[in-house]
Amino acid sequence: DAGVTQSPTHLIKTRGQHVTLRCSPISGHKSVSWYQQVLGQGPQFIFQYYEKEERGRGNFPDRFSARQFPNYSSELNVNALLLGDSALYLCASRKGSRTGNEQFFGPGTRLTVL
Amino acid sequence: DQQVKQNSPSLSVQEGRISILNCDYTNSMFDYFLWYKKYPAEGPTFLISISSIKDKNEDGRFTVFLNKSAKHLSLHIVPSQPGDSAVYFCAASARDYGGSQGNLIFGKGTKLSVKP
């Protein structure tokens, strides 16, 4: 079975630009979460979606937004990029939300803001 | 403030010996705990989890112990192998108002080096 896939793998943008990151969950998984990981830190929660509804939002500015599509894939959008947005962006999927909380991560998108 | 703490940034162990990675948490609402392994340039890989109703869970060479009164969990790897060399993250979650598990809160990670 295919795991979580993310695109693109790497991305270089300049300050002020906009970026869209994409994620496809494991087949049968209805929940997708986005995390940001900067060097030396653990992943930090940005958004969680379940059945196309936002179920949680982390402590990130409104420049960050996301959505989930009917096929459960998801997009993360970041507007007005800042140098501090440079990070590894991780997408994770899980089957449901009421039993365990095993989330399976994709390889990430490495975003560099110049 | 950090709700999940991994106080050892690094750990070095000889091949064949036991690796013990530790994690402390402060939020008493956490009821599900996970360990992930991460290689450079890859996403975290799920290793093992434990619910707060248990104090031990085992999967092959990996065992997680949970001490709720001390708000402490540990991951034991026996025997350690060079391929286990990676960064290990501890994560925790709590249920939301609807009873569903919420987002994961991660520690900063511990870099494990297993020497041949």
Boltz contact constraints between the chains, C-beta under 6 A:
constraints:
  - contact:
      token1: [A, 41]
      token2: [B, 108]
      max_distance: 6.0
  - contact:
      token1: [A, 42]
      token2: [B, 89]
      max_distance: 6.0
  - contact:
      token1: [A, 42]
      token2: [B, 106]
      max_distance: 6.0
  - contact:
      token1: [A, 42]
      token2: [B, 107]
      max_distance: 6.0
  - contact:
      token1: [A, 42]
      token2: [B, 108]
      max_distance: 6.0
  - contact:
      token1: [A, 42]
      token2: [B, 109]
      max_distance: 6.0
  - contact:
      token1: [A, 43]
      token2: [B, 106]
      max_distance: 6.0
  - contact:
      token1: [A, 45]
      token2: [B, 103]
      max_distance: 6.0
  - contact:
      token1: [A, 48]
      token2: [B, 103]
      max_distance: 6.0
  - contact:
      token1: [A, 56]
      token2: [B, 102]
      max_distance: 6.0
  - contact:
      token1: [A, 56]
      token2: [B, 103]
      max_distance: 6.0
  - contact:
      token1: [A, 90]
      token2: [B, 43]
      max_distance: 6.0
  - contact:
      token1: [A, 97]
      token2: [B, 100]
      max_distance: 6.0
  - contact:
      token1: [A, 97]
      token2: [B, 101]
      max_distance: 6.0
  - contact:
      token1: [A, 98]
      token2: [B, 100]
      max_distance: 6.0
  - contact:
      token1: [A, 101]
      token2: [B, 32]
      max_distance: 6.0
  - contact:
      token1: [A, 101]
      token2: [B, 93]
      max_distance: 6.0
  - contact:
      token1: [A, 101]
      token2: [B, 101]
      max_distance: 6.0
  - contact:
      token1: [A, 102]
      token2: [B, 46]
      max_distance: 6.0
  - contact:
      token1: [A, 102]
      token2: [B, 49]
      max_distance: 6.0
  - contact:
      token1: [A, 105]
      token2: [B, 43]
      max_distance: 6.0
  - contact:
      token1: [A, 105]
      token2: [B, 44]
      max_distance: 6.0
  - contact:
      token1: [A, 106]
      token2: [B, 43]
      max_distance: 6.0
  - contact:
      token1: [A, 107]
      token2: [B, 42]
      max_distance: 6.0
  - contact:
      token1: [A, 107]
      token2: [B, 43]
      max_distance: 6.0
  - contact:
      token1: [A, 108]
      token2: [B, 43]
      max_distance: 6.0
